[in-house]
């Protein structure tokens, strides 16, 4: 199965092919684009699953199982015990690997299609069962209620989470019009506080566009779903028409975009590249190794591009930003991205449940791993704060307990990024877009 990921909405950012969290479902390949499919090639190799069943450990498990069955203060159902054991098998691997029962697996698949009943937020399960907000989705109840990236949800409707609760985000789902009370812990606030959010049918328009100035376009990509690449191409054509047939430059806004289907991000990169690598993935088994490359045809005909990112830009967002930057096609402006450089694959089971398992790491065209490091912008922007705002707005994959270690996460000068809100970063990106490029010989030219 090719690595494809979609962020989980109102569900812990899965551990699925990248791209999840701020992680979209990562298990189902996105729609194959009609015109310029990106080239992908997989590596052949022998299966690396060479481990044998550890008999002594199985015996120890059976001993504990029998002890619980015989001596626990109340009777425990066999199915419940086994389900807990299976969840525990994945729990300590990394923050993105998780067991999905049939309902959760169906919800996860549904998210890649962009419509579901909930509050509209991308979440990451924490070791204590609580939920970290990777980012609220644009124009959803969560965003309108003031939920912010980095917030920690410690209880839903007054009910705290349990460490081994599994998909603890389930109560966020519910009929449109119903309400849910979230208990929030936020950096800079002395005490937890409650926020009441009304659920809606969330239909995520993942791509929006407008003209910033004559000739200069802006496209906001809030998530990577099955139709995102086609919507991006449509928006580009509209902007080019408004510009009289050709754009002078384009800002692509990926702030607080938690990721999604890898194939959609690859296709958008391919839309802007004439040639070159886009992304590669490497894991322990051959099916996890793949390389995606660009095919001829640049829909902007070489017009300059600036990609705007922040600490909420994760997974597929980082793949797109890295591909355009490493190929010299775009400058990256903003703050360091989240650093989710792992691929999750959703593996269906015979009973309808699924396992979302981290199976590989992403590598940008330059050969660098995104994991726990992220994309460091060419032009650094800082978050605007009032004098009384003590909330440290930064967070990253590297701050998640049990995260998969990255090659350069401890390198000096790679401190976590910040969440950049409002229109000021867009103005900064436009200013950067309008600057002349400098050639290797030092001559100033327009790109």
Legacy VTK file of the C-alpha trace (Angstrom):
# vtk DataFile Version 3.0
C-alpha trace
ASCII
DATASET POLYDATA
POINTS 447 float
0.000 0.000 0.000
1.503 3.346 -0.972
2.127 5.802 1.819
-0.800 8.178 1.925
-1.975 9.973 4.929
-4.894 12.039 5.926
-5.140 14.021 9.121
-7.627 12.838 11.619
-10.265 15.363 12.387
-11.759 15.285 15.881
-9.631 12.211 16.371
-6.120 11.808 17.575
-3.854 12.620 14.724
-3.300 9.151 13.562
-0.264 7.352 13.185
-0.681 6.832 9.473
1.146 7.392 6.194
1.949 10.886 5.817
1.527 12.125 6.036
-1.064 12.515 9.949
-1.502 14.385 12.160
-0.682 17.786 12.889
-0.824 15.013 11.127
-5.290 13.057 7.585
-5.971 9.408 7.128
-2.854 7.938 5.874
-3.960 4.741 4.519
-5.866 5.249 1.379
-4.272 6.564 -1.751
-5.849 9.793 -2.938
-7.608 10.184 -6.256
-5.174 9.698 -9.076
-4.876 13.050 -10.812
-6.255 13.177 -14.304
-3.409 14.984 -15.965
0.172 14.991 -14.653
0.426 12.037 -12.312
3.694 12.203 -10.426
6.083 9.386 -11.100
6.579 6.993 -8.224
8.903 4.091 -8.054
9.212 1.534 -5.297
12.250 -0.464 -4.305
12.253 -4.191 -4.394
13.628 -6.085 -1.488
13.066 -8.931 0.830
10.616 -8.760 3.688
12.310 -7.500 6.821
9.880 -9.162 9.208
12.382 -11.749 10.341
11.448 -11.844 14.025
10.070 -14.979 15.633
7.226 -15.137 18.132
8.861 -14.682 21.567
7.506 -17.730 23.381
8.731 -16.675 26.837
7.092 -13.258 26.494
3.846 -14.898 25.329
3.925 -17.120 28.408
4.411 -14.071 30.614
1.462 -12.375 28.928
-0.726 -15.450 29.485
0.306 -15.536 33.152
-0.709 -11.895 33.641
-3.915 -12.463 31.670
-4.855 -15.401 33.891
-4.018 -13.439 37.026
-6.350 -10.619 35.971
-9.118 -13.070 35.058
-8.840 -14.932 38.365
-8.038 -12.242 40.905
-9.218 -8.811 39.703
-11.782 -7.341 42.084
-14.535 -7.506 39.446
-15.072 -9.908 36.534
-13.395 -8.726 33.315
-14.757 -9.588 29.882
-12.338 -11.530 27.670
-12.956 -9.300 24.654
-12.272 -6.162 26.696
-9.016 -7.599 28.044
-7.820 -8.621 24.603
-8.748 -5.262 23.102
-6.797 -3.480 25.831
-3.818 -5.727 25.223
-3.847 -5.012 21.492
-4.074 -1.253 22.069
-1.202 -1.513 24.516
0.904 -3.267 21.893
0.870 -0.033 19.851
0.611 2.547 22.614
4.307 2.937 23.424
5.634 2.751 19.847
5.204 6.417 18.938
2.442 9.062 19.106
1.075 8.167 15.657
0.602 4.375 15.773
-2.837 3.362 17.000
-5.457 0.621 16.884
-8.702 1.682 15.199
-11.866 -0.285 15.833
-14.313 -0.592 12.931
-16.193 2.630 13.689
-12.984 4.626 14.218
-11.505 3.164 11.025
-14.596 4.192 9.048
-14.429 7.695 10.568
-10.764 7.926 9.659
-11.497 6.985 6.060
-14.384 9.464 5.981
-12.096 12.328 6.939
-10.112 12.063 3.738
-13.322 12.824 1.846
-13.734 16.072 3.788
-17.156 15.684 5.444
-18.061 14.494 8.950
-20.019 15.588 12.048
-17.796 17.097 14.714
-16.123 20.326 15.806
-13.325 20.601 13.231
-9.997 20.122 14.944
-6.847 18.094 14.355
-5.672 16.307 17.487
-2.731 14.352 18.830
-3.246 11.782 21.577
-0.918 12.227 24.565
0.468 9.435 26.783
-2.010 10.302 29.569
-4.936 9.999 27.146
-5.507 13.750 26.803
-5.592 15.396 23.388
-3.194 18.047 22.098
-4.633 20.398 19.477
-2.401 20.395 16.419
-4.621 22.948 14.719
-8.263 23.994 14.441
-9.555 23.721 10.889
-10.441 26.959 9.129
-14.020 28.218 9.551
-15.217 25.387 11.819
-16.864 25.461 15.282
-13.502 24.818 16.970
-11.867 27.783 15.217
-14.827 30.081 15.933
-14.855 29.034 19.606
-11.250 30.186 19.987
-9.575 26.778 20.236
-5.875 27.304 19.491
-3.021 25.163 18.237
-1.141 23.826 21.253
-4.186 23.710 23.553
-4.511 20.555 25.648
-7.992 19.029 25.998
-8.043 17.250 29.362
-11.735 16.344 29.605
-14.824 16.125 27.408
-18.185 16.925 29.025
-16.458 16.788 32.402
-15.076 13.292 31.851
-11.270 13.070 32.153
-9.319 10.735 29.895
-7.792 7.404 30.853
-4.242 6.491 29.924
-5.235 3.428 27.889
-8.466 4.799 26.461
-7.414 4.429 22.836
-9.415 6.698 20.527
-10.401 9.120 23.286
-11.596 11.710 20.788
-14.786 9.764 20.027
-17.024 12.007 22.198
-16.116 14.988 20.009
-18.156 13.410 17.259
-21.935 13.651 17.426
-25.075 14.896 15.675
-24.862 18.341 14.094
-26.399 20.926 16.441
-25.473 19.104 19.639
-22.965 20.669 22.014
-19.847 19.457 23.760
-17.916 21.025 26.654
-14.130 20.884 26.428
-11.843 21.435 29.408
-8.773 23.244 28.100
-5.300 23.715 29.540
-3.469 26.544 27.778
0.056 27.803 28.326
-0.082 31.236 29.918
-3.390 30.566 31.689
-3.215 29.779 35.402
-6.169 27.398 35.463
-8.001 25.044 33.110
-11.131 26.523 31.556
-14.187 25.177 29.752
-15.231 25.954 26.202
-18.644 24.953 24.833
-18.614 24.069 21.139
-21.616 23.240 18.934
-21.028 20.396 16.522
-21.624 20.831 12.808
-21.362 18.812 9.668
-17.807 19.732 8.769
-17.323 20.112 5.045
-13.781 21.222 4.659
-13.062 23.353 1.615
-9.373 22.566 1.640
-8.390 25.159 -0.986
-9.294 28.843 -1.221
-7.773 31.537 -3.401
-7.772 35.294 -4.053
-5.684 38.038 -5.568
-3.437 39.924 -3.149
-2.418 42.576 -5.666
-2.690 42.807 -9.437
-0.719 39.860 -10.762
0.011 38.300 -7.362
-2.142 35.375 -6.277
-2.765 33.688 -2.923
-3.875 30.107 -2.339
-4.717 28.787 1.107
-4.457 24.988 1.482
-5.873 23.955 4.875
-5.572 20.157 4.485
-4.690 17.542 1.891
-7.774 15.544 0.952
-8.772 13.440 -2.015
-9.797 16.431 -4.152
-7.257 18.977 -2.896
-4.920 18.758 -5.899
-7.792 19.187 -8.368
-9.118 22.137 -6.338
-5.649 23.700 -6.269
-5.394 23.426 -10.055
-8.841 24.975 -10.426
-7.931 27.895 -8.157
-4.723 28.484 -10.097
-6.637 28.723 -13.357
-9.104 31.216 -11.848
-6.283 33.385 -10.510
-4.444 33.278 -13.828
-7.623 34.377 -15.595
-8.058 37.258 -13.146
-4.418 38.242 -13.757
-4.940 38.404 -17.495
-3.600 34.962 -18.306
-0.420 34.794 -16.251
0.493 35.342 -12.607
3.543 37.359 -11.585
3.832 35.306 -8.399
1.973 33.066 -5.959
1.815 32.728 -2.158
0.864 29.222 -0.976
-0.358 29.388 2.634
0.193 26.132 4.548
-0.037 27.574 8.069
-1.694 25.182 10.530
-2.216 22.642 7.760
-1.893 19.318 9.626
-1.258 17.228 6.510
-3.406 14.585 4.904
-3.098 12.476 1.799
0.478 12.345 0.623
-0.526 11.860 -2.998
-2.367 15.197 -3.003
0.726 17.029 -1.745
2.882 15.231 -4.322
0.518 16.240 -7.134
0.560 19.922 -6.116
4.362 19.854 -6.065
4.303 18.237 -9.499
1.996 21.009 -10.749
4.773 23.532 -10.059
7.882 21.526 -10.963
9.314 20.681 -14.370
11.586 17.970 -13.023
13.306 16.659 -9.917
12.534 14.537 -6.891
9.522 15.413 -4.746
9.827 13.090 -1.750
11.093 9.652 -0.855
10.102 7.292 1.936
12.263 4.667 3.622
11.227 1.930 6.017
12.205 -1.578 7.086
10.239 -3.435 4.415
10.380 -2.959 0.671
6.780 -1.795 0.296
7.585 1.193 2.529
10.329 2.441 0.198
9.186 4.750 -2.577
10.339 7.782 -4.517
8.067 10.350 -6.115
9.350 12.515 -8.941
8.028 15.417 -10.981
6.855 15.183 -14.573
7.273 17.988 -17.150
4.874 20.927 -16.979
4.785 23.946 -14.628
1.318 25.452 -14.320
2.827 28.817 -13.319
5.354 28.905 -16.164
8.194 29.688 -13.757
6.515 32.564 -11.879
8.014 32.903 -8.380
6.425 31.086 -5.449
6.593 31.703 -1.703
5.349 29.035 0.731
4.066 30.315 4.094
4.387 27.865 7.013
4.290 27.784 10.802
4.498 25.339 13.718
1.090 23.902 12.785
2.273 22.906 9.300
2.829 19.163 9.449
3.327 16.026 7.449
2.138 16.498 3.832
2.542 20.270 4.284
6.198 19.764 5.105
6.628 17.443 2.135
5.251 20.113 -0.227
7.310 22.934 1.294
10.476 20.801 1.266
9.981 19.656 -2.323
9.521 23.176 -3.688
12.374 24.618 -1.635
14.901 21.861 -2.325
14.222 22.102 -6.062
14.796 25.860 -5.998
11.181 26.469 -6.993
10.033 28.404 -3.910
11.244 30.294 -0.877
9.798 29.250 2.478
8.654 32.003 4.838
7.334 31.694 8.398
8.419 29.664 11.418
9.843 26.168 11.733
7.250 23.534 10.916
5.912 20.800 13.205
8.350 18.066 12.189
6.091 15.111 11.470
8.283 13.225 9.081
6.921 9.734 9.579
4.652 7.719 7.312
1.659 5.870 8.715
-0.002 3.039 6.848
-3.505 1.853 7.695
-3.558 -1.922 7.688
-7.108 -3.373 7.562
-7.892 -6.451 9.658
-10.329 -9.246 8.852
-12.862 -8.083 11.464
-13.201 -4.549 10.047
-10.784 -2.971 12.524
-7.510 -1.438 11.365
-4.009 -0.792 12.639
-2.471 2.571 11.834
1.230 1.877 11.985
4.283 4.045 11.424
6.113 2.288 8.596
8.648 4.756 7.170
10.273 8.189 7.347
9.956 10.974 4.762
12.990 12.496 3.103
13.062 15.740 1.137
14.756 15.847 -2.293
18.017 16.909 -0.616
17.963 13.657 1.364
17.128 15.239 4.731
14.621 13.763 7.159
11.798 16.035 8.338
11.211 13.961 11.475
11.339 15.970 14.737
13.131 18.785 12.895
10.650 20.128 10.366
11.327 22.662 7.643
13.413 25.664 8.712
12.247 28.713 6.699
14.475 30.811 4.485
12.861 33.892 6.025
11.928 33.683 9.718
8.772 35.400 11.017
7.853 35.840 14.673
4.380 35.622 16.181
2.856 38.927 17.205
2.051 38.984 20.937
0.572 41.509 23.294
2.597 42.462 26.367
0.327 40.438 28.657
0.383 37.333 26.438
2.733 34.904 28.189
1.689 31.893 26.158
4.673 30.267 24.451
3.079 29.614 21.079
5.599 27.037 19.919
5.310 23.269 19.923
6.573 20.488 17.700
6.795 16.759 17.080
10.002 16.732 19.125
8.011 17.762 22.227
5.692 14.733 21.984
6.565 12.010 24.516
7.725 8.845 22.788
8.194 10.505 19.394
10.264 8.819 16.720
13.797 10.214 16.962
14.920 12.489 14.140
18.372 12.668 12.588
18.895 16.363 13.378
16.386 17.186 16.088
19.144 18.181 18.546
21.064 20.344 16.091
21.838 23.851 17.379
19.593 26.642 16.156
16.649 24.378 15.412
14.367 25.579 18.180
10.658 24.953 17.751
8.597 27.253 15.584
5.607 29.377 16.456
1.987 29.492 15.370
1.557 32.506 13.080
-1.962 33.914 12.991
-3.656 36.725 11.114
-2.891 38.595 7.889
0.500 40.062 8.819
2.415 36.902 7.756
0.632 37.017 4.378
1.825 40.593 3.867
5.376 39.495 4.745
5.157 36.592 2.297
3.950 38.933 -0.454
6.820 41.329 0.231
9.262 38.425 -0.056
7.569 37.261 -3.253
8.122 40.671 -4.865
11.830 40.809 -4.041
14.234 40.149 -6.906
16.035 36.825 -6.790
19.821 36.742 -6.663
21.613 34.456 -9.097
24.728 32.472 -8.266
26.810 35.107 -10.036
25.337 37.807 -7.834
23.173 39.410 -10.521
19.758 40.605 -9.425
16.982 39.191 -11.574
13.260 38.674 -11.463
12.224 35.060 -11.097
LINES 2 449
23 0 1 2 3 4 5 6 7 8 9 10 11 12 13 14 15 16 17 18 19 20 21 22
424 23 24 25 26 27 28 29 30 31 32 33 34 35 36 37 38 39 40 41 42 43 44 45 46 47 48 49 50 51 52 53 54 55 56 57 58 59 60 61 62 63 64 65 66 67 68 69 70 71 72 73 74 75 76 77 78 79 80 81 82 83 84 85 86 87 88 89 90 91 92 93 94 95 96 97 98 99 100 101 102 103 104 105 106 107 108 109 110 111 112 113 114 115 116 117 118 119 120 121 122 123 124 125 126 127 128 129 130 131 132 133 134 135 136 137 138 139 140 141 142 143 144 145 146 147 148 149 150 151 152 153 154 155 156 157 158 159 160 161 162 163 164 165 166 167 168 169 170 171 172 173 174 175 176 177 178 179 180 181 182 183 184 185 186 187 188 189 190 191 192 193 194 195 196 197 198 199 200 201 202 203 204 205 206 207 208 209 210 211 212 213 214 215 216 217 218 219 220 221 222 223 224 225 226 227 228 229 230 231 232 233 234 235 236 237 238 239 240 241 242 243 244 245 246 247 248 249 250 251 252 253 254 255 256 257 258 259 260 261 262 263 264 265 266 267 268 269 270 271 272 273 274 275 276 277 278 279 280 281 282 283 284 285 286 287 288 289 290 291 292 293 294 295 296 297 298 299 300 301 302 303 304 305 306 307 308 309 310 311 312 313 314 315 316 317 318 319 320 321 322 323 324 325 326 327 328 329 330 331 332 333 334 335 336 337 338 339 340 341 342 343 344 345 346 347 348 349 350 351 352 353 354 355 356 357 358 359 360 361 362 363 364 365 366 367 368 369 370 371 372 373 374 375 376 377 378 379 380 381 382 383 384 385 386 387 388 389 390 391 392 393 394 395 396 397 398 399 400 401 402 403 404 405 406 407 408 409 410 411 412 413 414 415 416 417 418 419 420 421 422 423 424 425 426 427 428 429 430 431 432 433 434 435 436 437 438 439 440 441 442 443 444 445 446
